[in-house]
Amino acid sequence: MNDSDLAAPGADRAQEFERFRPLLFSIAYRILGSVDDAEDAVQETWLRYLTSDVEPVSVQAYLSTVVTRIAIDVLRSARVRRESYVGEWFPEPLLQDPYEDPERSAELADSISMSALLMLERLSPLERAVFVLRDVFAFEFPEIADAVGRSEAACRQLAVRARRHMSDGRPRYAAGRREREELAGRFFDALCGGDVDALREVLAADVQAVGDGGGKAPAFARAVTGVDNVARVLAVTVPALLAIGGTVEPHELNGQPGAILRDRDGKVVNTITLDIRDGHVHTIWAVSNPDKLRHVGPVGDGWEVARAMRQASR
């Protein structure tokens, strides 16, 4: 037996694993709401697969089961940390979902929206995993039962409860992609121009702007609500960033219109994601916690940027 013979089984498994990596990450991210944790769960799945003596009948089912169980365990411990989190907790912004299914692209995009991920936070870890596997990825209940370690009957009950929670918080009238893009373009034009009147036209009367700094970067101390308040705050804040050499880079985040805000050195200091429905922007989610932005690019010093913006506004 030569070295190539020894390497072949591992090489075959690596090739199989890479084929399913996009699916595994997409499952883990929806369960966890964290890019870093999802990537760690996928890596742990690979290590277990590489060192396992199991020869699964279905590699996809086996790997999906492993990553789901890892994600459930991580989520259980993460929920404790999130309860003591400083300020609002939001999912980590996702630049692009690696799992592609052209026939279901709209449903897949909706399931990673900020609003959907925050609604998933209402569910127990098991409900969340069952909902993701069944309603997002269309797994059959026998596969789901294996993945979460419960009976098929129990999984059906978990799915019903999860759907009830999710439907209670889901907006009745979601905007289509073209409408979202057109309105987002108007929003960012008005935002960068500091045009309060133009912002009022695209913001809902009860719009909210909410920030997640995690105590590690500037963020709204509490939600800014109401069209006049939000328009005034945005019309001052973003032009001040541009005045010190910062940039606003429109970019789809979590399948929704958004933007990456950078300092004068091109480092990321914030992301903005928009919830658009009924012809208006209803929620603006801003993530400035540097721990949640490292996968987006090199991260800047949000506190220093805020100080420079205040000086520029005087």
N, C-alpha and C positions, 0 to 999 in steps of 0.2 A: 504493500500500500504506500503510495507516495503522498506528498503534501497536498497536491490538488485533490486527491480523493478525500482527505480529511476535511478540506475546506468546502467541498461541494455541498454538504447538507446545510451548513451555515449560509452559504451563498444563495442557495435555493430559498431558504427562509427569508433572507434579506430582500430578495426580489419580490417574494409574495407579500412581505410586510409593506414594502414601499407602495405596492399597488393599492393597499387599503389605508395607508397613512392619512390621506385627506378625509376619508370617512371617519376614522378614529378621532382625529382632531376635532372635527365638526360635532361629533357626539359629545366629546369631553367639554368643549367650550360651551355648548348649550346647557350642560348640566352644571358647570362650574362658574360661568360668567367671567372667567379669567384666562387670558392668553397664556401667561406663564404656567399656571397650574395645569391647563390643558396640554401644553407641550410636555410638561413633566409626566403627566399621566400617560401620554403616548410613548414617551421614552421608557417608562417603567413597563408598559405593555410589551414593548420590543424585547427588553431584557428577560422578561418572564417567558416569552415565546422562544427566544433563542436558547434558553437553558432548560426548557421543558422537554420531557420525553414523550409528551402527547403528540400523536399524529391525527389531528382533527379531520373529521369528515368534511366539514365546511370551515375553511380558514377564516372567512369573513365572520361567521357566527362565533367562532372561538375568540377571535381578537376583539370583536365587539363586546362579548361577555366580559373579557378581562378588563378592557378599558372602562366599561360601565361600572364594574365593581370597584375599581381603583378610584374613579371619579366620585362615587357615592361616599366612600371612606373619606376622601379629601374634603368633600362638601360638608360632611358632618362636623369636622374639626374647624372648617372655615366659617361656618355659621356662628360659632362661639366668638371668633375674632370679629366678625362683622357686627355683632351686637355691641361691642365696645369701640367700634370705629369712630373716629373723630369726624363729626358732621355727616353729611349724606354719603351713602355708599352707592356707587354706580358700577356696572360691569366695565371691564377694560375695553376700550374701543377697538373694534376689529376692522382692519383695512380691507380684507377680502376673505370670504369663506372659500377654502380650498376645495370643498366638495362641490362638484358640478353635476347637475341633472337638468338639462335644458327643459324637459317637460314639466319640472316642478320648481323652476327657478324662482318664481314669485313667492311660493309658499316657503321655500327655504330662506329667502331673503327676509320675509316677514318674521320668521322664527328667531332671527338674530337681532331684530330691532331692539333698541333700548327699552321701549315700552314692553315688549314681549319678555325680555330677559328679567325686567323688574317684576313683572307679574309672576314669572317662574319662582321668584324669591319667596312668594307666599306659600309655595308647596313644600311638603316634606321632601327629604332627599329621595325617598322611594317613589313618591308621586311624580317628582320632577323627572327621574330617570325613565319611568314608565311612559310618561307623556312624550318625552323626547323620542324614545325608541318607536312608540306606536304612531303618534300623530304627526311627527316630523319625518321620520325615516321609514314609516310603514312596515316595521318588523311585525311578524306574526306573534301571537301570544305565547306559543310554546318557546320561541326564542327569547322573548322577554322574560318569561318565567325562569329560564336558565340563567339569564343575565343578572337578575336581581335576587335570585334565591327564594322566590315565593311561588305559590301554586298559580296555575292559570286563572282560577276563579278569583284569587286575591288580586292578581294583576288587572283583571277586568274591573274590579271595584276601585282600585287605585286610579285607573284610567278615567273612570266616570267622575270621581271626585276631582281629579286634576282638571278635566275639561270644564267642570262647573266653575271652579275658581278662575280659570283662564277666561271663560266666556263672560263672567261678571265684570271683568275689567277691560275687555276688548272694545275699542271704539266701533261704533256702528257703521261709520262711513269712512273707510280708508281711501286716501288719494291714490290715483294711478301714477305710474312712474313719470309720464310726461308732465302731468300737473305738478308733481313734486319738484321736478327739475326746473320748470318755468318759475314757480313761486320761489324756490331757493335762489335762483339767479337774481330775482328782484330783491330778495332779502339781503343777499351779500353785497349787491350794488349799493343799497341804502345804508347798510352797516358800515361799509368802508368809506362812504361819503359823509357819514355822520348826519344823514338826512332823517330827522325825527318824523316829519310828516309822511315820508315814503315808508318808514318802518311801521308807523301806525296802520298803514293800508294793508300790510301783509300779516300783521300780528292779530291773533284772536283777542277779543275783549278780555277774556280771562287767562291770557297767556301767562306762563310761568317760566322764569329763567332760574335754573338750579345748578349749583356747582359742587364738585367733589374734589377737594384739595387734600383730604385725609390729614389735615393739620401740618402738611409738609409743603404747601404752596398756597398762594392766595386763592380764595374762593368766596362765593357769596356766603355771608354768615348765616343767612336764611334765604329761602326762596324769594325772589323778586316777582311780584304778581301784578297783573293789570297792564293793559296796553300802554298807558301813559308812563308808568314807572319803568317798565322794561325798555320802552323806546328811548327814554332819556338816558338810562344807564348805558345802554349799548352805544348810543350816539356819542357818548363821551369816551367810553373805555377803548373801543377799537381804534378810532382815529388817533388816540394817544399812543397806542402801540405802533401804528404806522408812522407817527411823527418821530419816533426814536429809531426808525429803520427796520421795524418788525414787518412781518408779512402775514397775510391771510390767504391760505392756499385751499380753495374749494376741493373737497375730496369726499367721496362716498364712504361713510363709516357705518358699520353694522347694517348695510343694505339701505341706508337712508342718506339724504343729502346732509353734508356736513362740511367741516373745514378743519385744517390743521393750522394752528397759530404758532409762528416762529419768532424768535428774537432776531436782533440785527446780525447775529452770526449764523442764522439758519437753524438754530437748535429749537426743538419743540418745547413749548411752554404751556400749551393748552390744546384741547380739541373741542369742537362744537358739533353737536348732532341735533338735527331738527325733527320734531314730530309734526308732520303736516297732514291736516285733514280738514274737510269742510271748507276748502279754499283759503285756509289761514295756517300760520304757524301757531301751534298750541303749546308746545313745550320746547325749551332750549336746554339741552343737557351739556354742561361744560365740565370736562375732566382735566384737572391740572395737577393731580397727585403724580409726582415724577415716577413713583413705582409702577404706575399704570401706563406710562408712556414710553418706556424704554424700548419696546418692540416697534414703536413708530419711527424712532430715530434717536440720535444724540439729544439728550434733554438739557435744557437751559435752566438757569436759576430764576425761578418764578418770582421770588422776593426781590431780587435785584431788578428785574424787569418792571415790577410794580413801582419800585422807588423811582426808576428812570421815567416812567409814565407820569407819576405825580409831579415830578419836576417839570416835565414838558408841558403839563396842563396849567402851570402857574402863570 
